[in-house]
Amino acid sequence: MNLKIEFEQEDDGRWIAEISELPGVMAYGTTQSEAEAAVEALALRVIGRR
């Protein structure tokens, strides 16, 4: 399954990563790669509960 991760940097410098195909799956990180790792882990948990 390929899901697109969208990134945005907040005004305070934090990064937010979101997977719009999975409602509510978003995560913050101090770096883009940290946010990516966090949102991937959350997505796996959400997919696993389906």
ZADOGU-487237 format. One line per field, with one value per residue (C-alpha): residue number from 0; x, y, z. Coordinates in nm, 3 decimals. Example, Ala and Ser with C-alpha at 12.3 -4.5 7.8 and 13.67 -1.06 7.14 Angstrom:
num 0|1
X 1.230|1.367
Y -0.450|-0.106
Z 0.780|0.714
//
This chain:
num 0|1|2|3|4|5|6|7|8|9|10|11|12|13|14|15|16|17|18|19|20|21|22|23|24|25|26|27|28|29|30|31|32|33|34|35|36|37|38|39|40|41|42|43|44|45|46|47|48|49
X 0.000|0.144|0.017|0.124|0.269|0.216|0.448|0.415|0.643|0.467|0.555|0.732|0.963|0.800|0.708|0.370|0.323|-0.021|-0.164|-0.491|-0.610|-0.621|-0.832|-0.673|-0.328|-0.093|0.214|0.456|0.833|1.120|1.255|1.081|1.229|1.113|0.758|0.774|0.880|0.606|0.329|0.442|0.429|0.082|-0.039|0.077|-0.119|-0.432|-0.407|-0.348|-0.678|-0.882
Y 0.000|0.336|0.636|0.993|1.184|1.559|1.789|2.141|2.345|2.538|2.898|2.772|2.552|2.215|1.988|1.824|1.514|1.398|1.108|1.242|0.896|0.796|1.056|1.177|1.034|1.324|1.374|1.648|1.636|1.875|1.773|1.659|1.311|1.284|1.380|1.128|0.845|0.932|0.948|0.619|0.446|0.586|0.480|0.123|0.112|0.248|0.008|-0.281|-0.211|-0.236
Z 0.000|-0.103|0.089|0.025|0.320|0.311|0.505|0.633|0.854|1.130|1.224|1.536|1.325|1.399|1.110|1.069|0.855|0.747|0.548|0.411|0.297|0.666|0.850|1.171|1.092|1.155|1.368|1.466|1.480|1.535|1.194|0.878|0.911|1.273|1.171|0.886|1.116|1.366|1.106|0.948|1.287|1.352|1.007|1.067|1.394|1.226|0.932|1.172|1.349|1.030
//
